[in-house]
Amino acid sequence: AFDTERSGVIIAGLEVPHLHVHVFPARNLSDFGFANVDQNPSAESLDEAQAKIKDALAQLR
């Protein structure tokens, strides 16, 4: 969905009984963290990412 050779996965959940699964393009170890992440993404960019992921998952069927 995001044209990358590698993907990273972080499963996080600490303070309340739930968790988040973060899947992201990973080019190197420095990508495994939240320092380089857009802390305030626009609704449009989130919608675009969602559409890419949905399309990629649909192709797996």
Buried (B, 14 or more C-beta within 10 A) or exposed (E): BEEEEEEBEEEEEEEEEEEEEEEBEBEEEEBEEEEEEEEEEEEEEEEEEEEEEEEEEEEEE
